[in-house]
Amino acid sequence: MTGTTHHPLQPAHPATGLPDDDLYGDTLREECGVFGVLGHEDAAALTALGLHALQHRGQEAAGIVTYDDNDQFRSERHLGLVGDHFSSAETISRLAGSAAVGHVRYSTTGEPALRNVQPLFAELDGGGFAICHNGNFTNGLTLRRQLIRDGAICQSTSDSEVVLQLVARSRQPKIVDRFIEAIQQMEGAYSLVALTRKKLIGARDPLGIRPLVLGDLNGAPILASETCALDIIGAKFIREIENGEVIVCTSGGIESYFPFGRRKARPCIFEYVYFARPDSVVGGRSVYDVRRQMGAQLAMESHVDADVVVPVPDSGVPAAIGYSQQSGVPFELGIIRNHYVGRTFIEPTQSIRTLGVKLKHSANRAQIEGKRVVLIDDSLVRGTTSLKIVQMIRDAGAREVHFRLASPPIRYSDYYGIDTPVREKLLAARYNLEEMRAFIGADSLAFLSIEGIYKAMGYEGRDNTDPQFTDHCFTGDYPTPLTDLSEDVEFRKPPRLVEMR
């Protein structure tokens, strides 16, 4: 996994030693998004549209691989946003073919370089093979090291290439069996979409930690990370790929394999808290409705007398609506988000850097001044942005500022595809509740409880003997082995290559 880097000019906060104006580091980074289509004349264009819908899952890079009737694979991979590279007719025309797979990326393993942009592609003895991956293999670096020692030549530093290498080395006669043999050696979380000359293949890890859905567009099967990618192209949602399922789509139909047997699913609860788009349906649940219910549960657990409920946009909006509806306190957009902030905006002077949070958020003074404000956000990571938002609300004239989080405290790092800071930099791992309150400068601070988040999901509470979700960031209960950690592999620091372009 790749840790977050900071500009050297950013000053450290005296209490934490963290960058004082870390607008982009004080958040959970999205994972990746995958998309695939088979048997449609506009495969590349549909894939580009699907990736647009999945852009929230990764803004670092995007790529598409297609296959045409002339037995030719075509590839376009770029650093940057989907719209920067896949919006022109010229680009789409270069990606001829009736089958395609695509990927949007935020690097959790491997540095942000062109060689790591997916889909990854290789010519195998059975023909071309393209693959894209959402998630993280917790034994990927260990296997990569073993493969290199055995003579493998790796072209990337991404753990996704391990699957490609294992497929290439398999002695199974059929490509599906080779693919299955490869993923049976992998640990961790993954949704995979692969393309061969005749097949579109999808796979989900045995616990179903990462999401994958099946859709249909006029007879053409679609695989995607979220239902919102189906909606944008007018495809019909068919079903979720089951945990541990390998699905194979061909012109003759769809087949499923369950090489891991049938196990109880344990999907990632953070898809509901933060990652999935609000208009997606995950596990049969509307993400928007779940987030609104989390806010309502938060109000039931920790309401305080107030005049107005204000979300931290955009992720805090559904929860704030739920909080307002449950508590009866009016909902107002007391913070306005600027959606056009560039990631590279750096000013050299201290006086400008201290205004940094206002590049992204501005207080709506008319809705705040003289009022007792309940601020609602989805999660608290390092707190460096939260303390600035609290201060901004005070500067706008609020009488009181009460901070409420619609998820439990994040006390543990993630190793399944979410780029969380190391545990020592997570605020809730270092401080108790009162210390966190003092750090961010709020009049009060409260989180949704572990039991509360499960109630918001429709359960009576967490089943501690057999948890319904993967919730390790809150509980430290990791559902798979963490081999790369136990083997003392540098989990966040794979070899680097500087690319000159």
Residue pairs with C-beta under 8 A, 6 or more apart in sequence:
1 108
1 109
1 136
1 415
1 419
1 491
1 492
2 107
2 108
2 109
2 110
2 111
2 112
2 419
2 492
2 494
3 419
3 421
3 422
3 492
3 493
4 24
4 25
4 29
4 419
4 421
6 19
6 22
6 25
7 19
7 346
9 346
9 348
9 353
10 19
10 20
10 21
10 22
10 353
11 19
11 20
11 21
11 350
11 353
12 18
12 19
12 20
13 19
13 20
13 384
15 439
16 382
16 383
16 384
16 425
16 439
18 25
18 382
18 384
18 425
19 25
19 384
20 353
20 354
20 384
21 353
21 354
21 356
21 357
21 384
21 388
22 382
22 384
22 385
23 341
23 356
23 357
23 359
23 360
23 385
24 343
25 382
25 384
25 421
26 381
26 382
26 383
26 384
26 385
26 386
27 381
27 385
28 270
28 274
28 275
28 379
28 381
28 410
28 418
28 419
28 420
29 106
29 108
29 418
29 419
29 420
30 56
30 57
30 58
30 59
30 106
30 275
31 57
31 58
31 106
31 108
31 134
31 135
31 136
31 210
31 275
31 417
31 418
32 57
32 58
32 103
32 104
32 105
32 106
32 108
32 118
32 132
32 133
32 134
32 135
32 225
32 417
33 51
33 54
33 55
33 56
33 57
33 58
33 103
33 104
33 134
33 224
33 225
33 226
33 229
34 54
34 101
34 102
34 103
34 132
34 133
34 134
34 191
34 192
34 193
34 212
34 223
34 224
34 225
35 47
35 50
35 51
35 54
35 101
35 102
35 103
35 193
35 222
35 223
35 224
35 225
35 229
36 47
36 100
36 101
36 102
36 132
36 193
36 194
36 195
36 200
36 202
36 222
36 223
36 224
37 43
37 46
37 47
37 50
37 99
37 100
37 200
37 217
37 220
37 221
37 222
37 223
38 98
38 99
38 195
38 199
38 200
38 220
38 221
38 249
38 250
38 251
39 98
39 99
39 219
39 220
39 221
39 251
40 46
40 98
40 217
40 218
40 220
41 98
43 66
43 95
43 97
43 98
43 99
43 100
44 64
44 66
44 92
44 95
44 96
44 97
44 100
45 92
46 100
46 217
46 222
46 233
47 64
47 66
47 100
47 101
47 102
48 64
48 82
48 86
48 87
48 92
48 102
49 232
49 233
50 102
50 222
50 224
50 229
50 230
50 232
50 233
51 62
51 64
51 82
51 86
51 102
51 103
51 104
51 229
52 82
52 83
52 232
53 226
53 228
53 229
53 231
53 232
53 277
54 104
54 224
54 225
54 226
54 228
54 229
55 81
55 82
55 83
55 104
56 275
56 277
57 104
57 106
57 134
57 225
57 226
57 275
58 103
58 104
58 105
58 106
59 81
59 104
59 106
60 79
60 80
60 105
60 106
60 107
60 112
61 77
61 78
61 79
61 80
61 104
61 105
61 107
61 112
61 114
61 116
61 117
61 118
62 77
62 78
62 80
62 81
62 82
62 85
62 86
62 102
62 103
62 104
62 105
62 117
63 75
63 76
63 77
63 78
63 102
63 103
63 105
63 117
63 118
63 119
63 132
64 75
64 76
64 77
64 86
64 95
64 100
64 101
64 102
64 103
64 119
65 73
65 74
65 75
65 100
65 101
65 102
65 119
65 121
65 130
65 195
66 73
66 74
66 75
66 95
66 96
66 97
66 99
66 100
67 73
67 74
67 97
67 98
67 99
67 100
67 128
67 195
67 196
67 197
68 74
68 96
68 97
68 98
69 97
69 98
71 197
72 96
72 97
73 121
73 128
73 130
74 94
74 95
74 96
74 97
75 119
75 121
75 130
76 85
76 86
76 91
76 94
76 95
77 114
77 117
77 118
77 119
78 84
78 85
78 114
78 117
79 112
79 114
79 117
82 104
85 91
86 92
99 195
99 200
100 195
101 119
101 130
101 131
101 132
101 193
101 194
101 195
101 200
102 119
102 132
103 117
103 118
103 119
103 132
103 133
105 116
105 117
105 118
106 419
107 116
107 158
107 419
108 136
108 417
108 418
108 419
109 136
109 137
109 140
109 141
109 157
109 158
109 159
109 160
109 494
110 116
110 156
110 157
110 158
110 159
110 494
111 157
111 494
111 496
111 497
113 157
113 496
113 497
113 498
113 499
114 499
114 501
115 155
115 156
115 157
115 497
115 499
116 156
116 157
116 158
118 131
118 132
118 133
118 158
118 160
119 130
119 131
119 132
119 195
120 130
120 131
120 132
120 155
120 156
120 158
120 160
120 161
120 164
121 128
121 129
121 130
121 131
122 128
122 129
122 164
122 168
123 129
124 167
124 168
124 175
126 175
126 196
127 196
127 197
128 196
128 197
129 164
129 167
129 168
129 175
129 194
129 195
129 196
130 194
130 195
131 160
131 163
131 164
131 167
131 192
131 193
131 194
131 195
132 160
132 192
132 193
132 194
133 158
133 159
133 160
133 163
133 190
133 191
133 192
134 190
134 191
134 192
134 210
134 211
134 212
134 225
134 417
135 188
135 189
135 190
135 191
135 205
135 209
135 210
135 416
135 417
136 159
136 188
136 189
136 190
136 415
136 416
136 417
137 143
137 159
137 160
137 162
137 186
137 187
137 188
137 189
137 190
138 187
138 188
138 189
138 415
138 416
138 480
138 481
138 482
138 483
138 484
138 485
139 186
139 187
139 188
139 481
139 483
139 484
140 159
140 160
140 162
140 186
140 188
140 484
141 159
141 484
141 489
141 490
141 491
141 494
142 483
142 484
142 487
142 489
143 162
143 166
143 185
143 186
144 154
144 159
144 161
144 162
144 165
145 489
147 154
147 162
147 165
147 166
147 169
148 154
152 165
152 169
154 161
154 165
155 161
157 494
157 495
157 496
157 497
162 186
163 179
163 182
163 183
163 186
163 192
166 181
166 182
166 185
167 175
167 178
167 179
167 181
167 182
170 177
170 178
170 181
170 182
172 178
172 180
172 181
175 196
175 199
176 199
176 201
176 246
176 248
176 257
179 194
179 201
179 203
179 246
180 246
180 257
180 259
183 190
183 192
183 203
183 246
183 259
184 259
184 260
186 205
187 480
187 481
187 483
188 205
188 209
188 415
188 416
188 480
189 205
189 207
189 209
189 210
189 268
189 416
189 417
189 470
189 480
190 203
190 204
190 205
190 209
190 210
190 417
191 202
191 203
191 204
191 205
191 210
191 211
191 212
191 225
191 241
192 201
192 202
192 203
192 204
193 200
193 201
193 202
193 212
193 223
194 200
194 201
194 202
194 203
195 201
198 250
198 251
199 248
199 249
199 250
200 221
200 223
200 248
200 249
200 250
201 246
201 247
201 248
201 249
202 212
202 214
202 223
202 241
202 245
202 246
202 247
202 249
203 212
203 241
203 245
203 246
203 247
204 210
204 211
204 212
204 241
204 242
204 243
204 244
204 245
205 243
205 244
206 243
206 244
206 260
206 263
207 243
207 244
207 263
207 265
207 266
207 267
207 470
207 479
207 480
208 242
208 243
208 244
208 265
208 266
208 267
209 266
209 267
209 268
209 416
209 470
209 479
210 225
210 268
210 416
210 417
211 225
211 226
211 240
211 267
211 271
211 276
211 282
211 283
212 223
212 224
212 225
212 240
212 241
213 223
213 224
213 225
213 226
213 227
213 230
213 237
213 238
213 239
213 240
213 241
214 221
214 222
214 223
214 237
214 238
214 239
214 240
214 241
214 247
214 254
215 221
215 222
215 223
215 224
215 227
215 230
215 235
215 236
215 237
215 238
216 222
216 235
216 236
216 238
217 233
217 234
217 235
217 236
221 249
221 254
222 229
222 230
222 233
222 235
223 241
223 247
223 249
224 230
226 276
226 277
226 280
226 282
227 237
227 280
227 281
227 282
228 277
228 279
228 280
230 236
230 237
231 279
237 281
240 283
240 284
241 247
242 256
242 258
242 265
243 263
243 264
243 265
243 266
243 267
244 258
244 259
244 260
244 261
244 262
244 263
245 256
245 257
245 258
246 256
246 257
246 258
246 259
247 254
247 255
247 256
247 257
248 254
248 255
248 256
248 257
264 466
265 283
266 467
266 468
266 469
266 470
266 479
267 282
267 283
267 469
267 470
268 275
268 416
268 418
268 469
268 470
269 453
269 457
269 469
269 470
269 471
269 474
270 414
270 418
270 473
271 282
271 287
272 282
272 285
272 287
272 290
272 291
272 294
272 457
273 291
273 294
273 378
273 379
273 406
273 407
273 453
274 315
274 378
274 379
274 407
275 418
276 282
276 287
277 287
278 287
278 288
278 291
278 318
279 287
279 288
280 287
281 287
285 457
285 458
288 318
290 456
290 457
291 318
291 319
291 322
291 378
291 406
292 318
292 319
292 321
292 322
292 325
293 322
293 456
293 457
294 318
294 319
294 322
294 406
294 407
294 448
294 452
294 453
294 456
295 318
295 319
295 320
295 321
295 322
295 323
295 324
295 326
295 376
295 406
296 322
296 323
296 325
296 326
296 456
297 322
297 326
297 448
297 452
297 453
297 455
297 456
298 319
298 322
298 323
298 376
298 404
298 405
298 406
298 446
298 448
298 452
299 322
299 323
299 326
299 327
300 326
300 452
301 446
301 448
301 449
301 452
302 404
302 446
302 447
303 326
303 327
304 374
304 402
304 444
305 372
306 327
306 329
306 371
306 372
306 373
306 374
306 400
306 402
307 329
307 330
307 371
307 372
307 373
308 329
308 330
308 331
308 332
308 334
308 367
308 368
308 371
308 372
308 373
308 374
309 320
309 323
309 324
309 327
309 329
309 330
309 331
309 332
309 373
309 374
309 376
310 320
310 331
310 332
310 333
310 334
310 335
310 367
310 368
310 373
310 374
310 375
310 376
310 393
311 317
311 319
311 320
311 321
311 331
311 333
311 335
311 375
311 376
311 377
312 335
312 361
312 375
312 376
312 377
312 378
312 389
313 333
313 335
313 336
313 337
313 361
314 337
315 377
315 378
316 375
316 376
316 377
316 378
316 406
319 376
319 377
319 378
319 406
320 331
320 376
321 331
323 329
323 331
323 374
323 376
323 404
323 406
324 330
324 331
329 374
332 364
332 367
333 364
333 367
334 363
334 364
334 367
334 368
334 373
334 393
334 396
335 361
335 362
335 363
335 364
335 389
335 392
335 393
336 361
336 362
336 363
336 364
337 360
337 361
337 362
338 359
338 360
338 361
338 362
341 359
341 360
345 359
347 353
356 388
357 385
357 388
357 389
357 392
358 392
361 389
361 392
362 392
363 392
363 393
363 395
363 396
364 396
365 396
365 397
368 393
368 396
368 397
368 398
369 396
369 397
369 398
370 397
370 398
370 399
371 398
371 399
372 398
372 399
372 400
372 402
373 393
373 398
373 400
373 401
373 402
374 402
374 404
375 389
375 390
375 393
375 401
375 402
375 403
375 404
375 442
376 404
376 405
376 406
377 386
377 403
377 404
377 405
377 406
378 405
378 406
378 407
379 405
379 406
379 407
379 410
380 386
380 405
380 409
380 410
380 427
380 428
380 436
380 440
380 447
381 410
381 420
381 421
381 426
381 427
382 421
382 425
382 426
382 427
383 427
383 436
383 439
383 440
386 403
386 440
387 439
387 440
387 441
390 401
390 403
390 440
390 441
390 442
391 441
393 401
394 401
394 441
400 443
401 441
401 442
401 443
402 442
402 443
402 444
402 445
402 446
403 437
403 440
403 442
403 444
403 445
403 446
404 445
404 446
404 447
405 445
405 446
405 447
405 448
406 448
407 447
407 448
407 453
407 474
408 447
408 448
408 449
408 450
408 452
408 453
408 474
409 428
409 436
409 447
409 474
410 420
410 426
410 428
410 429
410 473
410 474
411 423
411 426
411 428
411 429
411 473
411 474
411 476
412 423
412 426
412 429
412 472
412 473
412 474
412 475
412 476
413 420
413 421
413 422
413 423
413 426
413 473
414 420
414 472
414 473
415 478
415 482
415 484
415 485
415 491
416 470
416 472
416 480
418 473
420 426
420 473
422 492
423 429
424 430
427 436
427 439
428 436
431 439
433 445
433 446
433 447
436 445
437 444
437 445
448 456
450 462
450 471
450 474
450 475
451 461
451 462
453 471
453 474
454 460
454 461
454 462
454 468
454 469
455 461
457 468
457 469
459 468
462 468
462 471
467 475
467 477
467 479
470 479
471 477
472 478
472 479
484 491
485 491
